[in-house]
Amino acid sequence: MKTISLQESIQEMKQRMEAIPRRTKCRARAEAGYAVVRAISTWLEKNGLPQEISGT
C-alpha cells in the first residue's frame, strides 16, 4: 500500500494549476478544486485527523 501525504499533493496541485494559462475555464476549475482540497486539509488539521491517506 502507498501512503499519500495531503500536503505534498496540495503542493503538486498548486504547481500544476500555476502552469495553466490565467483567465481560462480550465484554470478556474483548477483553482476551485485547489480551494476545496485546502479547505479539507485545514479541517482535518483543525480536528486532529491524519494528514496522510493510505491507498492502493
Wavefront OBJ file of the C-alpha trace (Angstrom):
o trace
v 0.000 0.000 0.000
v 1.130 3.500 -0.778
v 0.723 6.378 1.678
v -0.257 9.712 0.156
v 0.691 12.897 2.003
v -2.010 15.532 1.655
v 0.477 18.408 1.936
v 2.631 17.005 -0.885
v -0.455 16.537 -3.040
v -1.530 20.122 -2.396
v 1.890 21.451 -3.429
v 1.861 19.372 -6.614
v -1.677 20.521 -7.402
v -0.645 24.166 -6.927
v 2.322 23.783 -9.287
v 0.150 22.192 -11.962
v -2.518 24.860 -11.536
v 0.022 27.662 -11.959
v 1.168 26.119 -15.254
v -2.316 26.626 -16.743
v -2.780 29.988 -18.525
v -4.693 32.574 -16.494
v -8.244 33.605 -17.297
v -9.228 30.279 -18.790
v -12.077 27.997 -17.803
v -9.593 25.205 -17.078
v -7.615 27.440 -14.686
v -10.814 28.497 -12.915
v -11.762 24.861 -12.363
v -8.259 24.055 -11.123
v -8.389 26.978 -8.669
v -11.781 25.829 -7.374
v -10.501 22.283 -6.867
v -7.393 23.609 -5.130
v -9.538 25.686 -2.754
v -11.669 22.652 -1.866
v -8.623 20.477 -1.155
v -7.069 23.208 1.005
v -10.307 23.575 2.966
v -10.458 19.822 3.587
v -6.809 19.799 4.660
v -7.389 22.684 7.071
v -10.445 20.938 8.530
v -8.518 17.685 9.020
v -5.652 19.533 10.711
v -8.018 21.535 12.938
v -9.767 18.360 14.114
v -6.523 16.477 14.723
v -7.101 13.917 11.984
v -4.261 12.352 9.962
v -2.846 14.259 7.004
v -1.903 11.057 5.196
v -4.140 8.720 3.256
v -3.370 5.059 2.651
v -4.201 3.981 -0.874
v -3.608 1.007 -3.097
l 1 2 3 4 5 6 7 8 9 10 11 12 13 14 15 16 17 18 19 20 21 22 23 24 25 26 27 28 29 30 31 32 33 34 35 36 37 38 39 40 41 42 43 44 45 46 47 48 49 50 51 52 53 54 55 56
